[in-house]
């Protein structure tokens, strides 16, 4: 074999090995996607019934492009925050509008506010935990709702 061909054989074999290992899916990436879709049901002993929020989570968890859902409800209002995967972030408004109409059809007696904002998602997650651990009362929940609605209407 000529000397030039002997030099290229290890380089080509290295490139092929790198391509094969780089293109295979990582098992932690697959497990991470399944972990993102888990929904935490909020149950309380307080008079604050969260069954509407739990139904909304179940409904929207099957929506296209939605990876996580957080929701909290009061007597007549339902706040929902969606986390959308990176590819679908280009169609945030469309996903938000579709979720809004779907929830309005499901819960016609509730005033529904849907957001895909990250800050709203974090705030609703904290409020969900607060309601779940029974550290909130109806008056406190109403106050938090007013604060979150102000955040939703705030334009930056």
C-alpha positions in Angstrom: 0.0 0.0 0.0 1.2 3.5 -0.8 2.3 5.6 2.2 -0.5 8.2 1.6 -3.3 5.6 2.0 -1.8 4.3 5.2 -2.0 7.8 6.7 -5.7 8.3 5.8 -7.0 5.0 7.1 -6.7 5.9 10.9 -8.2 9.4 10.2 -11.2 8.0 8.3 -11.8 5.3 11.0 -11.7 7.9 13.7 -14.2 10.1 11.8 -16.6 7.2 11.4 -16.4 6.3 15.1 -17.1 9.9 16.1 -20.1 10.1 13.8 -21.6 6.9 15.1 -21.2 7.8 18.8 -22.3 11.4 18.2 -25.5 10.5 16.4 -26.8 7.9 18.9 -29.4 9.2 21.4 -28.3 9.6 25.0 -30.4 7.5 27.4 -30.5 10.4 29.9 -32.0 12.7 27.3 -34.8 10.2 26.7 -35.5 9.8 30.4 -35.4 13.5 30.9 -38.2 14.0 28.4 -40.4 11.5 30.2 -39.7 13.2 33.5 -40.7 16.6 32.1 -44.2 15.4 31.3 -45.1 14.4 34.9 -47.8 16.4 36.4 -48.2 17.1 40.1 -51.8 16.9 41.4 -52.6 19.4 44.0 -54.7 18.1 46.9 -55.5 20.1 50.0 -57.5 19.9 53.2 -58.5 23.5 52.9 -61.8 24.7 51.4 -59.7 25.6 48.3 -60.7 22.9 45.8 -58.1 22.4 43.1 -60.0 19.8 41.0 -60.5 22.3 38.2 -56.8 23.1 38.0 -56.0 19.3 38.0 -58.4 18.7 35.2 -56.9 21.6 33.2 -53.4 20.1 33.7 -54.7 16.7 32.4 -56.3 18.4 29.4 -53.3 20.5 28.4 -50.6 17.9 29.1 -51.7 16.2 25.9 -51.4 19.4 23.9 -48.9 19.5 21.0 -45.6 21.1 22.1 -46.5 21.5 25.8 -43.9 19.9 28.1 -45.1 21.2 31.5 -48.3 22.7 32.9 -48.9 24.6 36.2 -52.4 25.6 37.2 -54.1 27.0 40.3 -57.8 27.9 40.6 -59.9 30.0 42.9 -63.7 30.1 43.1 -64.2 31.7 39.7 -60.7 32.0 38.1 -58.2 29.7 36.7 -54.5 30.6 36.1 -52.5 28.3 33.8 -48.8 28.5 32.8 -47.4 26.4 30.1 -43.8 25.4 29.4 -43.3 24.8 25.7 -40.4 22.9 24.1 -37.7 24.9 22.2 -38.9 24.0 18.7 -42.5 25.1 19.4 -41.4 28.4 21.0 -41.9 30.0 17.5 -45.6 29.4 17.8 -46.2 30.5 21.5 -49.2 32.7 20.7 -50.9 30.0 18.7 -50.4 27.4 21.5 -51.5 29.9 24.1 -54.7 30.8 22.2 -55.5 27.1 21.5 -55.1 26.3 25.2 -57.3 29.3 26.2 -60.2 28.3 23.9 -59.9 24.6 24.9 -60.1 25.5 28.6 -62.9 28.0 28.0 -65.0 25.3 26.3 -64.2 22.9 29.2 -64.8 25.3 32.0 -67.3 28.0 30.8 -68.0 29.3 34.3 -64.4 30.2 35.0 -62.4 33.2 34.0 -59.3 31.6 32.5 -55.9 33.2 32.0 -53.2 31.3 30.1 -49.6 32.3 29.8 -46.4 30.8 28.3 -44.2 33.3 30.2 -41.3 31.7 32.2 -41.8 34.1 35.2 -45.5 33.2 35.4 -44.6 29.5 35.3 -42.2 29.9 38.2 -44.7 32.0 40.2 -47.5 29.5 39.6 -45.2 26.6 40.6 -44.5 28.4 43.9 -48.2 29.1 44.5 -49.1 25.5 43.7 -46.6 24.3 46.3 -48.0 26.8 48.8 -51.6 25.6 48.2 -50.5 21.9 48.3 -48.8 22.3 51.7 -51.9 24.0 53.1 -50.0 27.2 53.9 -52.6 29.4 52.3 -56.1 30.7 53.0 -58.8 31.9 50.5 -58.0 35.5 51.2 -54.3 34.9 50.6 -55.0 33.0 47.5 -57.1 35.9 46.1 -54.3 38.3 46.9 -51.8 36.1 45.1 -54.2 35.9 42.1 -54.4 39.7 41.9 -50.6 39.9 42.0 -50.2 37.2 39.3 -52.9 38.9 37.1 -50.9 42.2 37.4 -47.8 40.3 36.3 -49.6 38.8 33.4 -50.8 42.2 32.2 -47.4 43.8 32.8 -45.6 44.5 29.5 -41.8 44.6 29.6 
